């Protein structure tokens, strides 16, 4: 998601359109995100967010309760069901992709009226198999929410051959054996099963 803005995120600057560091578009004080994370520029000059303190594996970080539904996928949106997407006008938009993620993002679909019950459309949790260390970057596996990414990119996560997927294009382009390493949202599991004729995860 990290990153000219979209209609729903007009203050967000697309990192591919400018060179050098880009000031964050959103204060982390919104939603009290500053209690658990802070901004950091990564080696490519893009923003990222890192943990303020150590959090145990599987623990709750925050809910996604600041968002704007958007009719289609964008470079900065999150897919929340087979047909729904949201823009997140908060510091959470700076959570980058990794093939060895430190967090999982579980999203909730809207109801039939397009409304997200209780005004919450997702939750961030530390991955189940390791703790999140203080100062560690918050990253998630983009195909866990995105079936077909609108802007594919070469992955620079650095996890090495045989584990890094190489190019991040969305879950549609990955084999079940690869996807099986990760937490996947329900709509991704369902779309993969449909892709594979009912024999997906």
C-alpha positions as CSV (number, residue, x, y, z in Angstrom):
1,X,0.0,0.0,0.0
2,X,2.9,2.3,0.7
3,X,3.1,5.5,-0.7
4,X,-0.6,11.4,-6.8
5,X,-3.3,10.5,-4.4
6,X,-6.6,8.8,-5.3
7,X,-10.0,10.4,-5.0
8,X,-10.4,8.9,-1.6
9,X,-6.8,9.6,-0.5
10,X,-6.1,13.0,-2.1
11,X,-3.2,13.8,0.2
12,X,-1.3,10.6,-0.6
13,X,1.7,10.9,-3.0
14,X,2.4,8.0,-5.2
15,X,6.1,7.0,-4.4
16,X,6.7,6.1,-8.1
17,X,6.1,9.6,-9.2
18,X,8.8,11.4,-7.2
19,X,12.4,10.6,-6.1
20,X,13.6,11.0,-2.6
21,X,11.9,11.0,0.8
22,X,8.2,11.9,0.8
23,X,6.7,13.3,4.0
24,X,3.9,11.1,5.4
25,X,0.5,12.3,4.4
26,X,-1.2,11.3,7.7
27,X,-0.2,11.9,11.4
28,X,0.0,8.7,13.4
29,X,-1.8,10.4,16.3
30,X,-5.0,9.7,14.3
31,X,-6.6,6.7,15.8
32,X,-3.8,6.6,18.5
33,X,-1.5,4.7,16.1
34,X,1.4,6.5,17.5
35,X,1.0,4.4,20.7
36,X,2.1,1.3,18.8
37,X,4.1,2.5,15.7
38,X,6.2,5.2,14.3
39,X,7.3,6.3,10.9
40,X,10.7,5.4,9.3
41,X,12.2,6.0,5.9
42,X,13.4,2.7,4.3
43,X,16.5,2.4,2.2
44,X,14.6,3.3,-1.0
45,X,13.4,6.6,0.5
46,X,9.8,5.4,1.0
47,X,7.9,5.6,4.2
48,X,7.4,2.6,6.4
49,X,6.1,2.1,9.9
50,X,7.9,0.3,12.7
51,X,6.8,-1.1,16.1
52,X,7.4,1.1,19.1
53,X,7.7,-1.9,21.4
54,X,7.8,-5.7,21.3
55,X,4.5,-7.4,20.8
56,X,4.0,-11.2,21.3
57,X,3.0,-13.4,18.4
58,X,-0.7,-13.4,17.5
59,X,-1.4,-10.3,19.5
60,X,-3.9,-7.5,18.4
61,X,-2.3,-4.3,17.2
62,X,-5.3,-2.2,16.1
63,X,-8.6,-2.2,14.2
64,X,-9.0,-0.5,10.8
65,X,-11.8,1.9,11.6
66,X,-10.7,4.9,9.4
67,X,-11.4,4.1,5.8
68,X,-13.3,5.0,2.7
69,X,-15.0,2.4,0.4
70,X,-13.8,2.7,-3.2
71,X,-15.4,1.1,-6.2
72,X,-12.3,-0.5,-7.6
73,X,-8.8,-1.5,-6.7
74,X,-6.0,1.2,-6.7
75,X,-2.3,1.1,-5.9
76,X,-3.1,2.1,-2.3
77,X,-6.3,0.3,-1.6
78,X,-7.0,-2.9,0.4
79,X,-9.4,-5.6,-1.0
80,X,-12.0,-6.5,1.7
81,X,-14.1,-9.1,-0.2
82,X,-14.4,-10.5,-3.7
83,X,-15.9,-7.2,-4.9
84,X,-15.1,-4.5,-2.3
85,X,-12.1,-2.3,-1.7
86,X,-11.2,0.5,0.8
87,X,-8.8,3.3,0.9
88,X,-7.2,3.9,4.3
89,X,-6.4,7.6,5.0
90,X,-4.1,6.9,7.9
91,X,-0.6,5.8,8.7
92,X,-1.6,2.2,8.0
93,X,-1.3,3.0,4.2
94,X,2.5,2.9,4.7
95,X,2.6,-0.8,5.7
96,X,4.7,-2.4,3.0
97,X,4.7,-5.9,1.4
98,X,7.0,-8.7,2.5
99,X,7.2,-12.4,1.7
100,X,8.2,-12.8,5.4
101,X,5.6,-10.6,7.0
102,X,5.6,-9.4,10.5
103,X,1.8,-8.9,10.7
104,X,-1.4,-10.2,9.3
105,X,-4.3,-8.0,8.2
106,X,-7.6,-9.7,8.5
107,X,-10.3,-7.8,6.6
108,X,-14.1,-8.0,7.1
109,X,-16.5,-7.7,4.1
110,X,-19.3,-5.1,4.1
111,X,-22.9,-6.3,4.4
112,X,-25.3,-6.3,1.4
113,X,-25.8,-2.5,1.8
114,X,-22.1,-1.9,1.5
115,X,-21.8,-1.0,5.2
116,X,-19.1,-2.4,7.5
117,X,-20.7,-3.4,10.8
118,X,-19.6,-1.4,13.8
119,X,-17.6,0.8,11.5
120,X,-14.7,-1.6,11.5
121,X,-13.4,-3.3,8.3
122,X,-10.3,-5.1,9.6
123,X,-7.8,-5.9,12.2
124,X,-4.0,-5.9,12.4
125,X,-2.3,-8.7,14.3
126,X,1.2,-9.9,14.8
127,X,1.9,-13.1,12.8
128,X,1.2,-16.3,14.7
129,X,4.7,-17.8,14.4
130,X,7.0,-15.1,15.8
131,X,7.0,-12.0,18.0
132,X,7.1,-8.5,16.6
133,X,10.3,-6.8,17.9
134,X,10.6,-3.1,18.9
135,X,11.9,-1.2,15.9
136,X,10.9,-4.0,13.4
137,X,9.0,-2.9,10.3
138,X,5.3,-3.7,10.1
139,X,4.9,-5.6,6.8
140,X,2.2,-7.9,5.4
141,X,1.8,-10.3,2.5
142,X,-0.1,-8.3,-0.1
143,X,-1.7,-11.4,-1.7
144,X,-3.4,-12.1,1.6
145,X,-5.9,-9.4,0.7
146,X,-5.3,-8.7,-3.0
147,X,-6.4,-11.2,-5.7
148,X,-5.1,-9.2,-8.7
149,X,-3.0,-6.2,-7.8
150,X,-3.6,-3.1,-10.1
151,X,0.1,-2.3,-10.0
152,X,2.4,-5.3,-9.9
153,X,6.0,-4.8,-8.7
154,X,9.2,-6.7,-8.2
155,X,9.5,-7.7,-4.6
156,X,12.5,-6.3,-2.7
157,X,11.8,-8.0,0.7
158,X,15.1,-9.8,0.7
159,X,13.9,-13.1,2.1
160,X,15.9,-14.9,-0.6
161,X,15.5,-17.3,-3.5
162,X,13.0,-20.1,-2.9
163,X,10.9,-18.1,-0.5
164,X,10.5,-14.6,-2.0
165,X,7.8,-14.7,-4.6
166,X,9.9,-12.5,-6.9
167,X,7.1,-10.4,-8.3
168,X,4.0,-9.3,-6.4
169,X,1.0,-9.4,-8.7
170,X,-1.7,-10.7,-6.3
171,X,-2.8,-14.1,-5.1
172,X,-4.3,-15.1,-8.5
173,X,-0.8,-15.6,-9.9
174,X,0.5,-17.8,-7.1
175,X,0.4,-21.5,-6.6
176,X,-1.6,-23.0,-3.7
177,X,1.7,-24.4,-2.2
178,X,3.1,-20.9,-2.0
179,X,-0.1,-19.3,-0.6
180,X,-0.3,-22.1,2.0
181,X,2.6,-20.5,3.8
182,X,0.5,-17.5,4.7
183,X,-2.5,-16.3,6.5
184,X,-5.1,-15.6,3.8
185,X,-8.4,-13.8,4.0
186,X,-11.6,-15.6,3.3
187,X,-12.2,-13.9,-0.1
188,X,-8.8,-14.9,-1.3
189,X,-9.3,-18.5,-0.3
190,X,-12.7,-18.5,-2.1
191,X,-11.3,-16.9,-5.2
192,X,-8.4,-19.3,-5.4
193,X,-10.8,-22.2,-5.0
194,X,-12.8,-20.8,-7.9
195,X,-9.7,-20.4,-10.0
196,X,-8.7,-24.0,-9.4
197,X,-12.1,-25.4,-10.1
198,X,-13.1,-25.9,-6.4
199,X,-9.8,-27.5,-5.4
200,X,-8.1,-24.5,-3.8
201,X,-7.5,-23.9,-0.2
